[in-house]
Amino acid sequence: MMKNVGFALSIGVWTLIALFFTGIDIPMPSSYIGLMIMTNAIFALFSIFVQRLVITLYEVNVFEESSSIADYFFKYIAVLSSGVNYYIQGVFSGLPFLVNKMAAIFFFVFLVVIGFGMISIFNQF
């Protein structure tokens, strides 16, 4: 029961945040993807500097045993907001330091370009 309530709350909050994208003419179902790209880009930026901390933050929120509605809420928010970044940074963490940082920078730039590309699709002048 707590899992379902936490899931419903996280989807509800995610939907309320995604509604802000309608102000820049991105329709509602597509705004979920824009929000995911934006939040993953923020976590990718942090991962350039504190990669192990971002990976640990995701693991604590997602893989630890959940015992309350708030735990399930944060679990699903973490999956939505930084799931893609977690798995990519997990691959990058096995690389040598300079290659790791260059790949992390490239991944951040890639997410930013994809985010602006999505906005430009919906905002035709």
N, C-alpha and C positions, 0 to 999 in steps of 0.2 A: 504494500500500500504506500509506504513512504517513497519507494522508488518511483511509482507512478505520479505522485504529487510533486516530487522534485523534478521529474521530467516535464510535467505540465507547466510548472513555474518557470523552468529555464526556457522552454519554448515560448511562453508568454512574454517574458522579459526580452528575449531575442527578437520577437516580433515587434514589440514596442520600440526597441532601438532601431530595427530595420525600417520602421515607418518614417524615420527622419530622412531616408533616402528618397522618399516620394517628393520631397521639397526640391530635389535636383532632377526631377523627372525620370527616376528609375522606378519602374512599376514594382508592386509588392513582391511577387514571387522571386524576381531577379535581385531584389535588394538583399535577400538572404546571402546570396553568393558574393555580392559586393561587400557586405559586412564581414563575411568570413575572410575574404582576401585582405581587407583592411586590417583586421585584428591579427591575422597571421603575419602581415607585413610589419606591424608594430613589434610582435614577438621576434620576428627575424632580425629587426634592427637591434633589439636588446641582445639577441644571441650572438651578434658580432663581438660584443664586449664581454658578456657573462653567459657563455653558452651552457656551462654545467649548471648554473643556477636556474636557467629557463627549463632545461631538461628535468631537473629535480622538482621544480614547481609543478610541472605537468604530471610527473609520476606520483607525487604526493596527492594531488587532487584526484587522479583517475584510478590509480592502482591500489591505493590504500582501502581498507575496509570502511564502507560507509555505514553509519549508524543513525543518522538523522536526516530529516528532510533537507536541511542546509547542506549536508555533505553530498547528497545526491544532486542538489541544485548546482553546486560548484563543480561537481564531476561533469555534468553535461555541458555547463558553460565552458569548462576547460577543453572538452572535446571539440566543441564548436569553434572556439576562439583560437586555439593553438594546436589542434591535432595535426594538421599538415606540417607545421613548423617542427613539431616534436620528432616526427619520423624522419624528416629531412636532416635535422640537426643531429639525430642519432647516427645517420650515415656519415655526416661530416666529421663527427667527433673521432672517428677512427682514422682520419687522414692526418698527414703531417701538418704542423702548425700553420705554415704559410699557405699551403694549399687549402687548409680548413678555412682560414680567414678570407681568402680570395673567393672561395666557393660560397661562403656565407654572405659576402658582399654582393656577389652575383645573384644569389637567390633573393636577397632583399630588393635589389634593383628590378629583378624579374617580376616580383609581386607588385611593385609600384607601377611598373609599365602595364601589367595586366589590369590593375585597378583603374588606371587612367584610360586604358583602352576600353574597358567596360563602360565607363562613364561617357566616353565619346560615342559609343554605339547608340546610347539612348538620347544623347543631346546633339542631334543633328541641327545645324544652323541653316 
